[in-house]
């Protein structure tokens, strides 16, 4: 059976180095599946999720599609990155530019992921004369960025739809507590719950990710099936498990002084997958003075700005290439192109670019890890999400940190709130 897999043959790691992690991998895998740690509800979630709730998500998503030209997803960090990664990877790159008659889904925009007055003013002006629905995703409701955006677009909907505005507002929040849950109860918004035992960056396959993904017309049942199969495929607790091998390889390279991991893709549809990975790994591992710094590049585009550095710059990084094995869409290169390119397709050339870069880099002893994704589909997106979530959790354990909290971010939030309050 095809599955998301890892290839570390070009990472310059010897088998005896991997063997040294054998016992740690076993204990880390057992710990992850034991349930002793908080926020590990995602580990078995694809296998035991509420199927009735998934059907309700599909039904509500269809309601949103029927009534909306515009759908605005309000959230930040884990409350929007996973959904955006799925929508950008699996949807049309130009859906938002198509005429209403030719679109397969509403135009989908994101808000509350920054505090730019310019961005939100321009978005507000663009959507105000169209049929709109919004979805705010926030466990507490008081995270500053989405709270501001929600107030802005809620005001627009109340002016536009009056007493019917609640029909255009959808909420994913805590099941029982928080200001957003209280408002949802008072106003009668359609809502879904954020699972208590799943943190934001591990929540792609919960209602917070699934509702926007379903509105985009993506098959979330297939996505969950891919993740459920991933639960079984990546269940063994030894180095034959690709999650275990990837986690061990990352830690071996880290101990060698490879402090940066550059996620690279030759397919633009994976740009926001890399953005989600940056949060997943950065927030899970970056604590106690430890952690690999996650970065990303879109190739071949960024080869024309960063290729020189990758080849001959400081040796503080390793590369992790996200490789789509089979692409359904391609374009034959016209005969007017230069002679070596004729009779080939763009994907042919793209693959050769990837192979050429990897060869050049391993010749200069730059470690390369390859993550093979069989194809672009909802099924393999779900499996890929589970693969990276499990790999990240295991890698954090190997590193000696708790991968499911983020105590450091509270410091800047306190300072910011104090500055806002006192000025």
C-alpha positions in Angstrom: 0.0 0.0 0.0 1.3 3.4 -0.9 1.8 5.8 2.0 3.7 8.9 3.1 7.3 7.8 3.6 10.7 9.1 4.6 14.0 8.6 2.8 17.1 9.4 4.8 19.7 7.8 2.5 21.1 11.2 1.6 21.3 12.5 5.2 24.7 11.0 5.9 23.5 9.0 8.9 25.0 5.6 9.6 22.9 2.7 10.7 24.7 2.4 14.0 23.7 6.1 14.8 20.1 5.2 14.3 20.5 2.1 16.4 21.6 4.2 19.4 18.1 5.7 19.4 16.3 2.4 19.4 15.5 2.3 23.1 14.6 6.0 23.2 12.2 5.5 20.3 10.5 2.6 22.0 10.0 4.5 25.2 8.9 7.6 23.4 6.3 5.8 21.3 4.9 4.0 24.3 4.7 7.3 26.2 2.8 8.9 23.3 0.3 6.1 23.2 -0.1 5.7 26.9 -2.3 8.8 27.4 -0.3 10.0 30.4 0.5 13.3 28.8 -2.0 16.1 28.3 -3.0 17.1 24.8 -2.5 13.7 23.1 -6.1 13.2 22.1 -5.1 13.6 18.5 -3.1 10.3 18.6 -6.2 8.1 18.2 -8.6 10.8 17.1 -8.8 9.6 13.4 -9.9 6.2 14.6 -12.5 7.2 17.2 -13.8 10.6 16.0 -17.5 11.2 16.2 -18.9 10.2 12.8 -22.2 12.0 13.4 -20.4 15.2 14.1 -18.5 14.8 10.8 -21.8 14.5 9.0 -23.0 17.6 10.8 -19.9 19.5 9.6 -20.6 18.4 6.0 -24.2 19.5 6.3 -23.3 22.9 7.8 -20.5 23.3 5.2 -23.1 22.8 2.4 -25.4 25.4 4.0 -22.5 27.9 4.0 -21.7 27.0 0.3 -25.3 27.5 -0.6 -25.7 31.0 1.0 -22.3 32.5 0.5 -20.2 34.1 -2.2 -17.5 34.8 0.4 -16.4 32.7 3.3 -14.0 34.3 5.8 -12.1 32.1 8.2 -11.0 34.0 11.3 -8.2 32.5 13.4 -4.4 32.5 14.0 -1.8 29.8 14.3 -3.2 26.3 14.7 -6.7 27.7 14.3 -6.1 28.5 10.6 -2.8 27.2 9.3 -3.9 23.5 8.9 -7.1 24.5 7.1 -5.3 26.9 4.8 -2.7 24.2 4.0 -5.4 21.8 3.0 -7.4 24.4 0.9 -4.3 25.6 -0.9 -3.0 22.1 -1.5 -6.2 20.5 -2.6 -8.2 23.3 -4.2 -7.7 25.3 -7.3 -4.9 27.9 -7.1 -7.2 30.4 -8.8 -10.6 29.6 -7.3 -10.9 33.1 -5.8 -10.3 34.7 -9.2 -13.0 32.8 -11.1 -16.5 34.1 -11.8 -19.2 32.9 -9.5 -20.6 30.6 -12.1 -17.2 28.8 -12.6 -16.2 28.5 -9.0 -16.5 25.2 -7.2 -16.6 26.8 -3.8 -17.1 30.3 -2.3 -14.2 32.6 -2.4 -12.3 31.9 0.8 -10.3 34.5 2.7 -8.5 34.6 6.0 -8.7 37.2 8.7 -7.5 37.5 12.3 -4.1 36.0 11.5 -2.4 39.5 11.7 -3.2 42.9 13.2 -2.8 44.9 10.0 -5.5 47.6 9.6 -4.6 47.9 5.9 -5.2 44.2 5.3 -8.5 44.0 7.1 -9.8 47.4 5.7 -9.1 46.2 2.2 -10.8 42.8 2.8 -13.8 44.6 4.4 -14.2 46.9 1.4 -13.9 44.0 -1.0 -16.6 41.7 0.6 -19.1 44.2 1.9 -21.4 44.1 -1.1 -21.4 40.3 -1.4 -23.1 37.4 0.4 -20.9 36.5 3.3 -20.5 33.9 6.0 -17.7 33.9 8.6 -16.2 31.2 10.8 -14.3 32.2 13.9 -12.0 29.6 15.4 -10.7 30.3 18.9 -10.8 28.2 22.0 -11.2 31.1 24.4 -12.4 33.9 22.2 -10.1 36.4 23.7 -7.0 35.8 21.6 -6.4 39.3 20.4 -6.0 39.0 16.6 -9.1 36.9 15.9 -11.0 38.8 18.5 -10.4 42.0 16.7 -11.2 40.5 13.2 -14.4 38.9 14.6 -15.7 42.2 16.0 -15.0 43.9 12.6 -16.8 41.3 10.4 -19.5 40.6 12.9 -20.4 44.3 12.8 -20.5 44.1 9.0 -22.9 41.1 9.1 -25.2 42.7 11.8 -25.5 45.8 9.6 -26.0 43.8 6.5 -28.4 41.0 7.7 -29.9 42.5 10.9 -31.7 39.9 12.9 -30.6 37.2 10.5 -26.9 37.9 11.0 -26.5 34.8 13.3 -27.3 32.6 10.3 -24.0 33.8 8.8 -21.8 33.3 11.8 -20.2 30.0 12.6 -18.0 29.3 15.6 -15.5 26.7 16.7 -14.6 27.1 20.4 -14.5 25.5 23.8 -17.4 23.2 24.4 -18.4 24.8 27.7 -16.3 27.7 28.7 -15.0 31.1 27.5 -16.4 34.3 26.2 -16.9 33.0 22.7 -18.9 30.0 24.0 -21.0 32.4 26.1 -21.7 34.7 23.1 -22.5 31.7 20.9 -25.1 30.5 23.4 -26.6 33.9 23.8 -26.8 34.7 20.0 -27.6 31.2 18.8 -24.6 30.8 16.4 -24.1 27.4 14.9 -21.0 26.0 16.7 -18.6 23.1 17.0 -16.3 22.2 19.9 -12.5 22.3 20.1 -11.5 19.0 21.8 -10.1 19.7 25.2 -7.3 17.2 24.8 -6.0 18.5 21.4 -3.8 21.6 21.1 -4.2 24.0 18.2 -1.3 22.9 16.1 -2.4 19.3 16.3 -6.1 20.2 15.5 -6.1 20.1 11.7 -8.4 17.0 11.6 -10.8 18.3 14.2 -13.8 20.6 13.5 -11.6 23.7 13.6 -9.8 22.5 10.4 -12.6 20.3 8.9 -15.3 22.9 8.6 -13.3 25.4 6.5 -11.9 22.5 4.5 -15.4 21.1 3.8 -16.6 24.5 2.7 -13.9 24.5 0.1 -15.5 21.4 -1.3 -12.8 18.9 -0.1 -13.8 15.4 1.0 -13.2 15.4 4.7 -14.3 11.8 5.1 -11.5 10.7 2.8 -9.1 13.0 4.7 -10.0 11.3 8.0 -9.7 7.9 6.3 -6.2 8.7 5.2 -5.4 9.8 8.8 -7.0 6.6 10.2 -4.9 4.5 7.9 -1.9 6.5 9.1 -2.7 5.5 12.7 -2.3 1.9 11.7 0.7 2.3 9.2 2.8 4.3 11.7 1.9 2.3 14.8 5.0 0.1 15.3 7.5 1.4 17.8 10.8 0.8 16.0 12.9 2.4 13.3 11.0 0.7 10.5 8.2 3.2 11.3 8.9 6.2 9.1 7.8 8.6 11.9 10.4 7.0 14.2 13.1 7.1 11.6 12.4 10.8 10.7 12.3 11.8 14.4 15.6 10.0 15.1 17.3 11.5 12.0 16.3 15.0 13.0 17.8 14.6 16.4 21.0 13.0 15.1 21.5 16.0 12.7 20.7 18.4 15.5 23.4 17.0 17.8 25.8 17.5 14.9 25.1 21.2 15.0 22.4 21.3 12.2 20.2 23.8 14.0 17.9 24.7 11.1 15.6 22.5 9.1 14.6 23.9 5.7 11.4 22.5 4.4 11.5 22.6 0.6 9.0 21.9 -2.1 9.0 22.1 -5.8 5.2 22.3 -5.9 3.7 25.7 -5.0 0.5 24.0 -3.6 2.6 23.0 -0.6 3.5 26.5 0.5 1.1 26.5 3.4 1.8 22.9 4.3 5.3 24.3 5.0 3.8 27.2 7.0 1.9 24.7 9.1 5.0 22.6 9.6 6.9 25.7 10.8 4.4 26.2 13.6 4.1 22.5 14.4 7.8 21.9 14.9 8.8 25.4 16.1 6.1 25.6 18.8 6.5 22.0 19.8 10.3 21.9 20.1 11.5 25.5 20.7 11.8 25.6 24.4 14.3 25.2 27.3 17.0 26.6 25.1 16.6 23.7 22.6 15.0 23.1 19.2 15.6 23.0 15.5 14.6 26.2 13.8 12.1 25.5 11.0 12.3 27.5 7.8 10.8 27.0 4.3 11.7 27.6 0.6 9.6 27.3 -2.5 11.7 25.8 -5.3 12.7 26.3 -8.0 11.6 30.0 -7.4 13.8 30.5 -4.3 16.8 28.8 -5.9 17.3 32.2 -7.7 17.6 34.0 -4.4 18.8 31.3 -1.9 20.4 28.7 -4.1 23.9 30.2 -3.6 23.6 30.2 0.2 22.3 26.6 0.2 25.3 25.5 -1.8 28.1 27.4 -0.2 26.8 29.2 2.9 27.2 28.2 6.5 26.6 24.5 7.3 24.1 25.0 10.1 21.1 23.4 8.3 19.7 20.3 6.8 17.0 20.1 4.0 13.7 18.2 4.1 12.2 17.9 0.7 8.4 17.5 0.4 8.1 15.4 -2.8 4.8 14.7 -4.5 5.4 11.4 -6.3 2.5 11.7 -8.9 0.8 14.8 -10.2 -2.3 14.6 -12.3 -2.0 18.0 -14.0 0.9 18.8 -16.4 1.7 21.0 -19.3 3.7 20.1 -22.4 6.5 22.5 -23.3 5.9 24.1 -26.7 8.5 23.6 -29.6 9.3 27.3 -29.4 11.2 26.7 -26.1 15.0 26.1 -26.2 15.9 22.8 -27.8 16.7 20.7 -24.7 13.2 21.4 -23.3 11.2 20.4 -26.3 9.1 17.2 -26.2 9.1 17.3 -22.4 6.6 18.5 -19.8 7.0 21.1 -17.1 6.7 18.4 -14.4 9.5 16.5 -16.2 11.8 19.5 -15.9 10.7 20.2 -12.3 11.7 16.7 -11.3 15.1 17.1 -12.9 15.6 20.4 -11.1 14.9 18.7 -7.8 17.2 15.8 -8.6 19.9 18.2 -9.8 19.8 20.3 -6.6 19.8 17.3 -4.3 22.9 15.8 -6.2 24.7 19.2 -6.0 24.0 19.5 -2.3 24.9 16.0 -1.2 28.2 16.4 -3.2 28.9 19.2 -0.7 27.8 17.1 2.2 24.6 18.9 2.9 22.2 16.4 4.6 18.9 15.8 2.7 15.8 14.1 3.9 13.0 13.2 1.5 9.4 13.0 2.5 7.5 11.2 -0.3 3.8 12.0 -0.6 2.2 9.6 -3.1 -0.2 12.2 -4.7 -2.3 15.3 -4.1 -5.5 14.1 -2.6 -7.6 14.5 0.5 -6.7 10.9 1.6 -3.0 11.6 1.5 -3.3 15.0 3.0 -4.9 13.4 6.1 -2.2 10.7 6.2 0.5 13.4 5.8 -0.9 15.4 8.6 -0.8 12.4 10.9 2.7 11.5 9.8 4.1 14.9 10.7 2.1 15.2 13.9 3.5 11.9 15.2 7.0 12.5 13.9 7.0 15.9 15.7 5.8 14.5 19.0 8.4 11.7 19.0 11.1 14.2 18.0 10.2 16.4 20.9 10.4 13.5 23.3 13.8 12.5 21.9 15.0 16.1 22.3 13.9 16.1 26.0 11.1 18.7 25.8 7.3 18.5 26.3 5.9 18.9 22.7 2.4 19.9 23.5 2.7 23.3 25.4 4.0 26.7 24.4 4.8 28.6 27.7 7.1 31.1 25.9 4.3 32.8 23.9 2.5 33.9 27.0 5.3 36.4 27.8 4.9 38.6 24.8 1.1 38.4 25.2 1.3 39.7 28.7 3.6 42.6 27.7 1.4 43.5 24.7 -1.8 43.5 26.8 -0.1 45.7 29.4 1.1 48.2 26.8 -2.4 48.3 25.2 -4.1 48.8 28.6 -1.7 51.5 29.8 -1.8 53.7 26.6 
